[in-house]
């Protein structure tokens, strides 16, 4: 029986930025890096671009009833219809929101949850040019970056600064425009339109990434958020995925590397069949809210080759398990996703209240990291002990 020191070793040999980079590149971090946005224990600090001050959601005739899709400090100039007293507390009401890309979102009340994509906004491909002319944000608007650049200035070189590509990655933005089912069908019926739209979105995000450095943000890495699979498989055949998305992801990953940054990719779904493509195109780190959705046996081939951020499985163990099970899941993630040289990072789901995670389970996640996440406390033979199958 292998014993661990349950108390965290107070000696810290690396700062947060060094720790994350060591985990990504398998250069022996002192302990598991933590991504816990807005919390003091987080090694990662987000850089979030803000909407243009010229953005006027809800003012156009076809946007009546649509509220702005944004959570932070955007100051909305409400149109006349939104000044009705019944909308005084609109952020607490069920509502439709519109983002800068013209995509419609369904929201229920407050909270950090993104909400859900709503009805399609690009219903006819023949309107694509006019749609993009109207709804493409300006990625080189300096005001988008100023707030977070100023806020994180004193943290450079200390915390790992991670710039968000918002609100979603190219696949999800396009799917939100067209409607999810329509967009999947478009890959066969309208392949040229799909490629054109994806190229347009890719160009935007490349300029977005470069603007962070142009205006002095100096991120250490970039992250984009999207889902690419169901509970059982990727959304599309891997060869179809390669055909349409290699130009997208390879370009984004390589742009990050040209800027001396790493690229992190959040993805839900059972995606083991497409991970080899992401790795080949240059991905540095994969973030999984639910590692067990893909499954530890299916993630095993990538262990030691790709850094993986993982949360205690948000579909089952985190909201429904006992504190003891949550603590033990850190052991499973360390052994299945990490190596003695690094490769695993702890991701704390940013809105545990929405998925009804008990406070005791969040504390257990942290306790598990103190127990299993300090490399100096891990016996060398632990890494060779067998891991039971799921």
N, C-alpha and C positions, 0 to 999 in steps of 0.2 A: 504494500500500500504506500503510495507516494504522498508525502505531506507537504503542504505549502504554508508559508508564513502569511497569515491573513492580514497582517498589518503592512501598509504600504511603506516601502523603503523611502525615507525622506531625502536621500541623496539624489539629486537631479544632475545628470551629466550633460544633458542637452536642453536647449530652449525649444519652444514649440515648433518653430520653423525647421530647425535641424531635425527634430524628432519625426515630423511628418515626412520630410524628404528621405530620411534614413529608412523609414518603413516602405516608402514607394520603391526605392532602389535597392532594397535588401542589403543595407549597409549597417545592420545591427543597431537599431534604436535602443535606448535605455529602457523604455517601456512603451506600451501600446499607445499610439496617438489617439486623441479623442476629438470627434467632430460633434459639438453640442452647442449649436448656434445660440448666442446671447447669454451663455453661461460662463462663469469665471474659469471653470475647469477645462474649457474647450481650447485645444491647440489650434483650432481653425477659426478665423474671423471672416465673415462674408463681406464682399464688396458688391453692392447692389446698385445698378443704374436706375435712375428715376425717370419717369415720363417727362417729355418735353413740356415746358411751361406754355407752349402754344397749343397743346392738345386740348380740345374742347369736346369731351364726350357728352352725348345727350343733347347737343345743340342742333344737329341736323334734323330735318323733318323725319327721316327714316330712323332716327335714334331716339325718338320720344319714348320714354319708359325705360331707357337703358342707363344704368348707373356706371360710374367708372370702376374698372377692374384694377384695383391697386390697394395695398394695405398700409403703406408707410406714410410719408409726409406730403404726399401729393395734395395740393390745395385746389379743390374742385370749385370752379365757377359755375354754380348750378343754373341751368336754364329756367325759364319761367314755370314750366310744368312741374319741376322738382321743388319749387318753393311752396307748394301746397302743404299746409300744416300736417297732413297725414304722412308726409315723408320726412318729418322733422328728425326722426330716429331711423332713417332708412337703412343704416348698417345693421340693424337688428331684425330687419324684415326679410322674408323670402323675396328674392328679386332676380332680375336679369342684369348682367353687367357686360360691358364691352371693353375689350383691351385695345391697345394701340394698333394691333394688326386687324382690327375689325371683328375679331372672334367673339362669340357670345358665350357667356358663362352663367350657369345656374348657381346661386349662392343662397344659403340659409343661415341668417344671423351672422354673428361675429365669430372670430377664431382664426387660427393660422392656416386652416385647411384651404387648399386652392379652390375648392368648389369643383364643379363638374362641367365639362364642355356641354353647351346647350345646342340649340338649333343651328344648322349650317348658315354661314354668312355669305359664302361664295357658292351660290346655287347653280350658276351657269358659267361654264368655262369661257364662253364668248365674252364675258365681262371681265376677264382676268386682268388685262392691261389697265383698265380704268380702276379696278379694285386695288391693284398694287400701287398705282399712282396716288390714290387717296389714302391708303392705310399702311404704307410702309413708313415706319419711324425713321428719323434721321440719326444714324449711329454716331455721327461726328459732332453732335450738339454737345458742347462742353458742359453745359449746365446739368446734363444727365449724371455726370460723374463727380461733380464738385463736393457734394455732401459727404459721401463715403470716403473720398480721398482725404478730405480734411480730418474726418473722424478717425481714420486709421493711420495717420501720419506718424504718430509716436510709436506705433506697433510694428513698423517695418523692421524686418530682420529679427523680430522677437516671436510674433505669432505668424502662422502660415496664413497669408491673405489669399482668399479664394473668391475670384470674380464669377458671378452668376451670369449665364446666358439666359435671358428672360423673354417671355414667361415660361417657355418650353423650348425644346430642341426642334430642329426643322421638321422632322416627321410629325410631331404632335401639333405644331402650328398649322401645317398644311391639312392635317386630319381635322383639326378644329374648324378650319375654314370650310372644308367640303362636307363635313360630317364623316364620322369614322368609317361606316360601312361603304359610303360612296367612294371615299378615298382609296380604300383597299381595292375596290372594283376598278378604279381609275388606272391602277398600275397595268391592267390588261387592256382596258378600253381606250384610255387616253394617255398612253405612256409618254408621249412628247410633252404634253401639258404638265404631267407630274414632274418630269425632269427639268422643265423650264422653271416651275415654281420652286423646286428644291434648290436649283442653282441660284435663284434670286435670294432665297432665305440664307443660303450658305454665304453669299457675298455680303449680306447684311451682318452676319455674325462675325465674319472675318474683320470687317471694319469696326465692329463693336469691341472685339478683342484688342485690336491695335490702338483703339482710342483710350483704353485704360492706361496704356503705357505712354501714349502721346501726351496725355494731360497729367501724368505724374502719379498714377495709382500704383504702379509697380506691383502687380499681383504675383504671387508665387505659382498660382495655378488657376485653371478655369474649371467650371463644372456646368453641365447642362442636365436637364431633368426631362425624362420621358419614359414611357413604358413601351416595350417592344414585344411583349408576349402575353399569352393567356396563362391559365394555371397549368396547361399541358404542353404548349409549344409556342414558338415564335409566331407572330401574326401572319408571316408569309414564309414561303419556301426559302431556305437559306440562299439558294442561287439567285432567286428573284431579289432578295435583300441585297446581295452583293452587287447585282447589276445596277440597282437604283441608288444605293447608299454608299458605295465605296467613294464616289466623287465628293460626297457630303462629308463623311466622317474623316476620311484621310486628309482632306483639306483643312478641317478644323484642328485635328490632332497635330498636323505638321505646322500649322500656323502657330499653335501654342509653343511648339519646340523651337521654332524660329525666334520666338520672343523670350526664349530661355525659361519657359514655364512648363508645368505638367498639365495634363488634361484628365479630369475625373468625369465619369459618366454614370449618373443614376439611372437605374433601369429596374422595373418590376416585371415579373413574368418568368416563365421557365425558358431561359434564353441560352442554355448551354450550347445549342447547335450554332449560334451565331457569334459566341464569344471568340472563337478562333479568328474570325474576320476582323473583329474590333482590335484584337491584339496585333494582327498582321498590319493593320492600317496605322498602328502607333499609339493605341490607348495606354495610359499609364496606370489608371486605377478605376475600378468598378465599384459603385456603391449599391448595396442590396439592402432594402428594408426588411426583406424576408428571405434570408439565404436558403431556408428549407423549401421555398417555392421551387427553386431550381434543384435543390437537393445537394447535400454534401458529397455523395458519391459522384454526382455529375459535375461538381466543381473541382474535384480532386485533380483532374489533368492540368488545371491552371494554377494550382498551388505552387508557390515558389517561382512563378513566371509572371504573374500579374498581381499587383497589390489589390486587396479587396477590403472595402469598408463594409461592416455588417452590423445590423441592429439585432437585438434579441427579437426573434421572429414576430412581426407585428400582427400576423394573421391568427396566431395561436398562443404561443408561450407568453409573450409580453402582456397582452390584455387578459388572458384566461388562465395562465399558469400560476403556480405558487412562487413565492419569493425564492425558495430553494431551487426550483426549476429554472428561474431566470438567472440566478447566480451560476448554476451549472452550465447554462447555455453559453456563457462566456468561455468556459473550458472547451466546449465543442467548437466554437468559432476559432479559438486560438489554434486548436489542433488540426482542424480541417481547412482553415483558410490561411493560417500563418505558418511561419517557419522559425527556426532559431535566429535567423538573420533579419526577421521582420516580415512584412507582407500583409499583416492584418491591422486594420484600424477600427475603432469602436465608433459607431454612428448612433446618436440618440435621436429618435424620431422627434421632430420639432413640435408636434402638437399632440402629445399623449392624451390630453383630455378628450379630444374628439374620438379617439379609438378606445377610450375608457380603460386606460392603463392605471392600475392602482399605484399609489405613491410608494407602497412597499416594494413593488416590482422594479420601479425606477431606482430605488435605493439598492435593491439587490443587484441590478446591473452594475452599479458603481462599486458595490462590494466585490462582485466577481472580478472586476478589473483590478482592484487592489490585491486580490488574492492570486489571480492568474496572469495579470497583465504586466508584471514587473519582471523583466527578463533575468535579472540577477537572482531572483528567488526561485527560478525554475530549474529543477535538477536536469542535468544533461540527458539522462536516460529517459526522461519523460517524453521526449520527442520521438523516440523509437518504440514506445509502448503501442500496442495495437489499438485502433479506433473501431469500436463496434459499428456495424452497419445500421442504417436507419431501419 
